[in-house]
Amino acid sequence: AEALDEAIDCFEALGDVRHAGEALAIQSIVRWNLGEPDSIVYTERAAALLEETPGPELVRALTSVASRQFVTGHYAAAVETAERTLAVADELSLPVPGSALGVRGFARCYVGDLGGLAGHARARVGGRRTVPHRQAVHARGLRRGARSRPQGLTCRRTSRTRRRSATS
């Protein structure tokens, strides 16, 4: 983490915005994995820095910001950031970022707009899932009518309990 801080300072001193932004994005991931709750600050800083030179790096940084907002429970902000990400990608004629579609779709569901599930469906590109597994699990739960426990899990627990009491 300290080496990345040094690299960020060096890139900024050289005026290398693109590499400084990428280093900030990596630092955000490192800090997140270390359990630092304020790691989103690095991603937001990367996005702000990359605003000067819009390109695929900015789209990746904004997607990361939206994802972190979603994971930390800031669903309305995640929707706004994901929409901005999609607009920037469209303005730059870049491919539609499937992760941004997925984040926007799920965040919309969490703010009460179940039309967000259509966004999740659009996030599938060429039959390949482009959203993280955790988000796909949440979508399945929403499609089931937001039941707190799937029926199959209850049945399996019951039959397992029966088997244990029969062998005791």
Secondary structure, DSSP 8 states (H G I E B T S, - for coil): -HHHHHHHHHHHHHT-HHHHHHHHHHHHHHHHHTT-GGGHHHHHHHHHHHTTS-SHHHHHHHHHHHHHHHHTT-HHHHHHHHHHHHHHHHHTT----HHHHHHHHHHHHHTT-TTHHHHHHHT-BTTB--S-HHHHHHHHHHHTTS-SS-HHHHHHHHHHHHHHHHH-
